[in-house]
Structure formats: structure tokens, C-alpha cells
Amino acid sequence: MVRWLTPVIGSRSGWVALGLMVAVWTAAPSRAAAQAAPQTQTFAAGAGMVLNFVKPDKTADFETVMGKLKEALQKSEKPERKQQAASWKLFKSPDPAGGNTLYVFFIDPAVASADYTVTNILNEAFPTEVQALYKQYVDALANRNIINLSLVNDFGK
């Protein structure tokens, strides 16, 4: 062992400090890699739902961002964005959801391998506004649940 570390590591607090330093050093690459990797949301199972629990005082903000999302999908030059717009619907529940307002994305059929990440789509259409839109979107959300769906039975056929 390095002689100058002996008094530090020989004590209990020295071992704790060393353990914390190792934990920070080993966690740093993972954190950096996670931040560098772009986040995407796909619905590979064929359809999907996202339950957006929105704070009751932030529904107007959420709906504003959803209006920009619709605009981004419709004005995109990418064919998959046009397909997404055609099968992506937003519903609002009239019933309270644990003190929040429930908005549901219903996507059927889902466009295979298309990215449904709201902020990524907004960034494509509104790169100069995306930071403000992101803040407005995140501040409005109390919680989100993403659900992949596979068709089991079509009762109409």
C-alpha cells in the first residue's frame, strides 16, 4: 500500500471515504453514457398507450405542448411522422385520477420502429423552442405510464 495512504485508509472513516470515492468513480462512466445516449420510445408490439397524469393546475400547459406536438407531426417532411399523426390520438378523462387529470395517448397501429418520444419530435420541428416546451411538458406531468399492447382478439371481425 502507498505509505501516505496508510494513516487515512487505516481508519474507519478513511475506508468509508475510499468506498465513496470508488463508488463515484465507477458510477461516472455509466452516468455519462446514459446522458449521451438519446432516449427513444417505440411501440414494437403493434400498438401502445401512454397514461399521462397531469397536475390539475397545469392542464393548459400540457394541452399547449400537445398542440405543438400535433403541429410538429403534421408539418414534418418525414413519412413516418405523417403515419404517426394518423394513428396517434389524445384523450382526456373527465374523471379525476388521484387528484390529477388523466390524458391518454392511444396509438393504433403503432409505426414500427418510429420514435414516439414527445421531446424528440418537438426538437425536430421547433429546435429553438424545445427547451421551453420541454420544461412546460415536464412541469405539467405528475407521472407517466407507458404500455405496449399486442392485439389478442378483434371482436369486430
Secondary structure, 3 states (H helix, E strand, C coil): CCHHHHHHHCCHHHHHHHHHHHHHHHHHHHHHHHHHCCCCCCCCCCEEEEEEEECHHHHHHHHHHHHHHHHHHHHCCCHHHHHHHHHEEEEEEEEEECCEEEEEEEECCCCCCCCCCHHHHHHHHCCCCHHHHHHHHHHHEEEEEEEEECCCCCCCC
